[in-house]
Amino acid sequence: MATSLLPGDQIPPDQLPKLKKGKLTLGPHIRHIPPSTILSTASGTLHTDHKKSAIWIEHENGRYIPSVGDLVIAQVHHGSTDYFHCALTPHTAYAVLGQLAFEGASKKTRPQLKSGDLVYARVCRTSKWEETEIECVNSNTGKAEGMGPLNGGMLFDISLGFARRLMLGAKKGGIVMLDEVGEKVKFEVAVGRNGKVWVDSGSVRETVMIGRLLRTCDEEGWDLERQKKEVKAALKSIAG
């Protein structure tokens, strides 16, 4: 049975992964207070991955709260001398993205982003008193690792819980539609923990089809059989 928690609730010890080696990985909306207290920082459902020794709170129906390590899709609002100021959601303050926070970027080669442009980024700093900071490069390796400007394509809104399931992959998340579509259609996709999914394919028609499939699955809660059925019908409709 799922464990529902409120902000400030202590995680029950019997809900924590049993560590054989290594450290416990704390995901979104989990806080550690030394020496051994682990609290929820948001209301939601507790999730545990015993294989990875990880726990997190699934804050499905509420507003997105940035957490360090989250992959997000951000929209550039405006630029300043050193930063791009980006929207993560309509209700959160702008996050800042360093103009050099891209793979191989210098003052001469940095991306020339304008208002409305999209980027796939990772949250690297959060604070109650300062702006959230995001980056499009792994600061440890200097590599983009799939992050950076998202050119073309279309952006679709999805629920936070559905975004999480997509990011877990077909096997763990239970969403097989992208794999099914990928057998017939070439496309690119980026999923943001902030409830955004970007899709780009060879045609607007295919892109819209994929976005609609994802949004309807999210809204109606399709099981695996229904997902495969709807994908088959959608592919048939655009082929005809």
Beta strands, then each sheet from edge to edge (+ up, - down):
strand 1: 3-5
strand 2: 25-26
strand 3: 30-33
strand 4: 37-40
strand 5: 44-49
strand 6: 54-58
strand 7: 71-79
strand 8: 83-87
strand 9: 95-102
strand 10: 118-125
strand 11: 133-136
strand 12: 148-150
strand 13: 154-157
strand 14: 187-192
strand 15: 196-201
sheet 1: 1+ 5- 6+ 2+
sheet 2: 3+ 4-
sheet 3: 12+ 10- 7+ 8- 9+ 11+
sheet 4: 13+ 15- 14+
end
